[in-house]
Amino acid sequence: MKADVETEEYLEVPNKGMAAYRAPSLTQPHKARKALRDAYEGKINPLVGYYCGISSIPTGRVMAQLGADVVWVDWEHSACGVETMTTIVHDIQHMSEGRTMAFVRLPGHDHASIGYALDAGASIVIPQVDTVEQAQHVIAAAKFGPTRKGNNRSAPPCRWLPGIGDVGVDPKRSVWENVNDQAAIIIQIESEEGARNLDAILIAVGDQIDAVWMGTMDMRVSMGFDGFWGPEPRFLEVVEQYQQTLEKHNIPNTGMCLGGEWAKGADKAFVIVGGDAFAFLADTATIGSARKNLSPLSAKGKVNGH
């Protein structure tokens, strides 16, 4: 059932940020699907994201105040559990008063992890999608309703309580129908197999995939190469195929845009421009400069009693 309500949230973005896309309750996901599509269509600037790689509650609370459109909570490569992840998501969306929304990168494809992140009110990033079958499973686990292939998402009885958190963006539809259309799903292509299968994946479930992210580091490791990028013809061929496939299916591209190299974000609807780990790495130069430029203190008083 399609929404009857057509809105123009993008007109409010200059004043409200992502609060223009917030749901009636901040315990629900933002209308992230629409925000990504509006960015892709040039109605708003690309979504600016900040990477929470050392995922902790105090870190998330600071990031909620930075003014980013998105905080990417890395649950895949961090030690945080379900309760910590949920609290980080709530803090990001509540402390920013909806101006920043949370995207959670999951630790895998399991049904429970998908539900935990979506129940928290986040949109989700699915790592290492290689096959049509994996993509179909993810979509089934992420969506309420009877029409999905596989095990559908379980309705959380104590998350959006009646009369408190279940008011929908479109009041004519159920909360389940509303949140299906709110939370975004980004899949990560991180292997040559995934890149080769991307066309078939988007044919099968592209209407439910809101953007794609090429994880170039994992991609290159899986191909036997080092680093985030390189000149190898085999790697560049895969990148070109990936880009052409997204253009064919009219699906937004997303990725990193670090160090002020804005040209890398020219073709992307959502970019990560900084993060906690990157900030720490940048300070290694400061520490090195301090060691080089701070001289030993002059001797003060006597040494060893003399």
C-alpha positions in Angstrom: 0.0 0.0 0.0 1.5 3.3 -1.1 1.5 6.5 1.0 -1.2 9.0 0.1 0.9 11.8 1.6 3.3 13.6 -0.8 5.6 16.0 1.1 8.5 18.3 0.1 10.8 17.9 3.1 13.8 19.0 1.1 12.5 22.6 1.1 13.0 22.6 4.9 16.5 21.1 5.0 18.4 24.5 5.0 16.6 25.4 8.3 16.0 22.0 9.9 18.7 19.7 8.6 17.6 16.1 8.8 14.9 17.1 11.2 12.9 17.9 8.0 12.8 14.1 7.5 12.1 13.1 11.1 9.2 10.9 12.0 6.5 12.0 14.6 8.5 10.0 17.2 12.3 10.0 17.3 12.2 6.4 18.4 11.1 5.7 14.8 13.6 5.8 11.9 13.8 9.1 9.9 12.4 9.1 6.4 15.9 8.2 5.3 14.8 6.5 2.1 13.4 9.8 1.0 16.4 11.8 2.1 18.8 9.6 0.1 16.6 9.8 -3.0 16.3 13.6 -2.6 20.1 13.9 -2.4 20.5 11.6 -5.4 18.0 13.7 -7.4 19.9 16.9 -6.5 17.1 18.4 -4.4 19.4 18.6 -1.4 23.2 18.4 -1.0 24.8 15.0 -0.5 24.2 13.7 3.0 27.2 14.4 5.1 28.2 11.6 7.5 30.5 11.1 10.4 32.0 7.8 11.2 31.6 6.4 14.8 34.1 3.6 14.5 35.1 3.4 18.2 31.4 2.9 19.1 30.6 4.0 22.6 27.9 6.0 24.3 30.0 9.1 25.2 31.4 9.2 21.7 27.9 9.0 20.2 26.7 11.8 22.4 29.5 14.1 21.2 28.9 13.2 17.5 25.2 14.0 17.9 26.2 17.6 18.4 28.5 18.0 15.4 25.8 18.9 12.9 26.3 16.0 10.5 23.3 14.6 8.6 24.2 11.1 9.5 26.3 9.3 12.2 27.4 5.9 10.9 27.6 3.6 13.9 30.0 0.7 13.2 28.6 -2.3 15.0 30.4 -4.7 12.6 34.0 -3.7 13.8 33.4 -2.6 17.4 32.9 -4.3 20.7 29.6 -2.8 21.5 26.6 -5.0 22.3 22.9 -4.6 21.5 22.2 -2.3 24.5 25.1 0.0 23.7 24.2 0.2 20.0 20.6 1.0 20.9 21.6 3.7 23.3 24.0 5.3 20.8 21.2 5.4 18.2 18.7 6.9 20.6 21.3 9.5 21.8 22.2 10.5 18.3 18.6 11.1 17.2 17.3 12.6 20.5 20.3 14.8 21.5 20.4 16.3 18.0 16.6 16.8 18.2 16.3 14.9 14.9 18.8 17.0 13.0 21.1 14.0 12.7 20.0 10.4 11.9 21.7 7.2 12.8 22.9 4.5 10.3 24.1 1.3 11.8 26.5 -1.0 10.0 25.5 -4.5 11.1 27.8 -7.3 12.2 26.3 -9.6 9.7 23.2 -10.7 7.9 21.4 -12.5 10.8 17.8 -11.8 11.3 18.2 -10.7 14.9 20.8 -8.0 14.3 18.8 -6.5 11.5 15.8 -6.3 13.8 17.7 -4.9 16.7 19.1 -2.0 14.7 15.8 -1.2 13.0 13.9 -1.5 16.2 16.3 1.1 17.7 15.1 3.5 15.1 18.2 3.4 12.8 18.6 2.8 9.1 20.9 0.0 8.3 24.1 -0.8 6.3 24.5 -4.4 5.4 28.1 -5.6 4.9 29.5 -8.1 2.4 26.5 -8.8 0.2 27.6 -11.2 -2.5 24.6 -12.9 -3.9 20.9 -12.5 -4.8 19.9 -14.9 -2.0 21.7 -12.9 0.6 20.1 -9.7 -0.5 16.6 -11.3 -0.6 17.2 -12.6 3.0 18.2 -9.1 4.2 15.1 -7.4 2.7 12.8 -10.1 4.1 14.3 -9.6 7.6 14.1 -5.9 7.4 10.5 -5.5 6.2 7.2 -6.0 7.9 4.4 -7.7 5.9 3.5 -10.9 4.1 4.9 -10.3 0.7 8.6 -10.9 1.4 10.6 -14.0 0.5 12.0 -15.7 3.6 11.5 -14.9 7.3 9.8 -11.5 7.6 10.7 -9.0 10.3 9.1 -9.6 13.7 6.9 -6.8 15.1 8.4 -5.5 18.3 5.5 -5.4 20.9 7.2 -2.9 23.3 8.9 -0.5 20.9 6.3 1.8 19.4 3.6 1.7 22.0 0.0 2.5 21.1 -0.8 6.2 21.4 2.8 7.0 22.3 5.3 6.0 19.6 3.1 4.4 16.9 1.8 7.6 15.3 2.9 7.3 11.7 4.2 9.8 9.1 1.0 8.9 7.2 -1.8 8.4 9.8 -3.9 6.5 7.3 -1.4 3.6 7.4 -0.2 1.4 10.2 3.1 2.0 11.9 4.5 -1.1 10.2 3.7 0.2 6.8 5.2 3.6 7.7 8.5 2.4 9.0 8.9 0.1 6.0 9.1 3.3 3.9 11.2 5.3 6.4 14.3 3.3 7.2 16.9 3.1 4.5 18.8 -0.1 3.5 22.3 0.4 2.1 24.2 -2.7 1.0 27.9 -3.0 0.8 29.6 -4.6 -2.1 33.0 -5.8 -0.8 34.1 -8.6 -3.1 34.5 -9.3 -6.8 31.7 -11.8 -6.6 29.4 -9.2 -5.2 30.3 -6.7 -7.9 29.6 -9.3 -10.6 26.3 -10.2 -9.0 25.2 -6.6 -8.4 23.1 -6.4 -11.5 21.1 -9.6 -10.6 20.8 -8.3 -7.0 19.2 -5.0 -8.1 17.0 -6.8 -10.6 15.7 -9.0 -7.8 15.3 -6.4 -4.9 16.5 -3.1 -6.2 13.2 -1.4 -5.4 14.0 -2.0 -1.7 17.7 -1.1 -1.7 18.2 2.6 -1.2 21.9 3.0 -2.0 25.0 0.9 -2.5 28.5 1.3 -1.0 31.6 -0.3 -2.4 33.9 -1.3 0.5 37.1 -0.9 -1.5 39.4 -2.1 1.3 37.6 -5.5 1.7 37.2 -5.6 -2.1 40.9 -5.3 -2.6 41.8 -7.7 0.2 39.5 -10.3 -1.3 41.3 -9.8 -4.7 44.7 -10.1 -3.1 45.6 -6.4 -3.2 46.6 -4.0 -0.5 45.3 -0.6 0.5 42.0 1.3 -0.2 42.7 2.0 -3.9 45.1 1.0 -6.6 45.9 1.0 -10.3 45.5 -2.8 -11.0 43.4 -3.3 -14.2 41.4 -6.1 -12.6 40.4 -3.9 -9.7 39.6 -0.9 -11.9 37.5 -3.1 -14.2 35.4 -4.2 -11.2 35.0 -0.5 -10.1 33.8 0.5 -13.6 31.3 -2.4 -13.7 30.0 -1.4 -10.3 29.4 2.2 -11.3 27.8 1.2 -14.6 25.4 -1.1 -12.8 24.3 1.6 -10.4 23.7 3.9 -13.3 21.7 1.2 -15.1 19.4 0.7 -12.1 19.2 4.4 -11.0 20.5 3.6 -7.6 22.5 6.1 -5.5 26.2 5.5 -4.9 27.8 6.3 -1.5 31.3 6.2 -0.1 34.2 8.0 1.7 35.2 11.6 1.0 38.0 12.3 3.4 40.7 15.0 3.7 38.8 17.6 1.8 39.1 15.7 -1.5 35.6 16.8 -2.5 35.8 15.5 -6.0 35.5 12.0 -4.6 32.0 12.9 -3.4 30.9 14.3 -6.8 28.9 11.2 -7.8 27.7 10.2 -4.3 24.4 10.8 -2.5 25.9 10.1 0.9 29.5 10.5 2.0 31.5 10.0 5.1 33.8 13.1 5.6 35.4 12.3 9.0 35.3 10.2 12.1 36.7 9.4 15.5 39.5 7.1 14.2 40.4 9.5 11.4 40.7 12.4 13.9 43.0 10.3 16.1 45.2 9.4 13.1 45.5 13.1 12.2 46.9 13.9 15.6 49.8 11.5 15.1 51.4 14.3 13.1 50.8 16.7 16.0 52.4 14.3 18.4 55.4 13.9 16.1 55.7 17.7 15.7 55.6 18.1 19.4 58.5 15.7 19.9 60.5 17.6 17.2 59.8 21.1 18.4 59.7 20.9 22.2 63.2 21.1 23.6 64.4 19.7 26.9 63.8 21.9 29.8 66.8 23.9 31.1 68.3 22.4 34.3 66.7 24.0 37.3 68.6 23.9 40.7 71.0 21.2 41.7 71.0 17.7 40.4 71.5 14.8 42.9 72.3 17.2 45.6 75.2 19.0 43.9 
